[in-house]
């Protein structure tokens, strides 16, 4: 998550910060929709089937090269 771009971050256990972020997003529809669109775009660009396959093949290649 890129804070305030593709989502919102808060410190674990800080319920006040979480509450504020949720309230902000509920009140700012345009911002919420924009962050959602950016998050979807990021996932589609970085976690598509082609990239997943390429990464998996790198892992397999590395595993094979380590064997005797």
N, C-alpha and C positions, 0 to 999 in steps of 0.2 A: 504494500500500500504506500502510495506517495501521499503524505499528509496534506490534506486540503485540496488534493488534485484528483486522486482516484478513490479516496476514502478519508476517514478521519482516525487519527491515533489518539490514544489516551494512556496514561500510566496504569498498569494493572492494579486493581484494587481501589482506584480513585473513582468512587461512584459519583462524586460531584462533577468531575470532569466529563465522565460518560454522560451524565444527565444533561449537562450543558450542550454537549455535542449533538445529542439526540434532539434536544429542544431547538437548537439552531437549524438543524436539517429539516425538522418539521415546519419551521417558520419560513424557510428559504427554498421554495419549490424549484426555482430555476437553478439554483446552485446544486441542489440534490440531483436533479435530472442531468445536469452537466457532468457532475462527478460520476454518475452512473454510466453515462455514455463513454467517458474517458476510460473508466475501469474496464468496460466491455471491449473497447478498442485495444487496450493494452493486452488483455487476455487473448483476444483473437490473433494479435500480432506475435505474441511471445509463447503461446501454448497451443499452437495449431498442430494438427497431426504430422505435418512434415517435420517440424522442429522436434516434436516428441520422438519421432522415428530416428532422426539424426542423432539425438542425444542418447537414445537407447543403443544405437549401433556403436557409438563411442564407448559406452560402458562395456558392451560385449567385446569390442576389440581390445580394450584394456584388460579385461578378464582373461581373454585368450592369450595375450602376450605375457601374462604373469605365470601361466601354467608351464610345467616342465615338458 
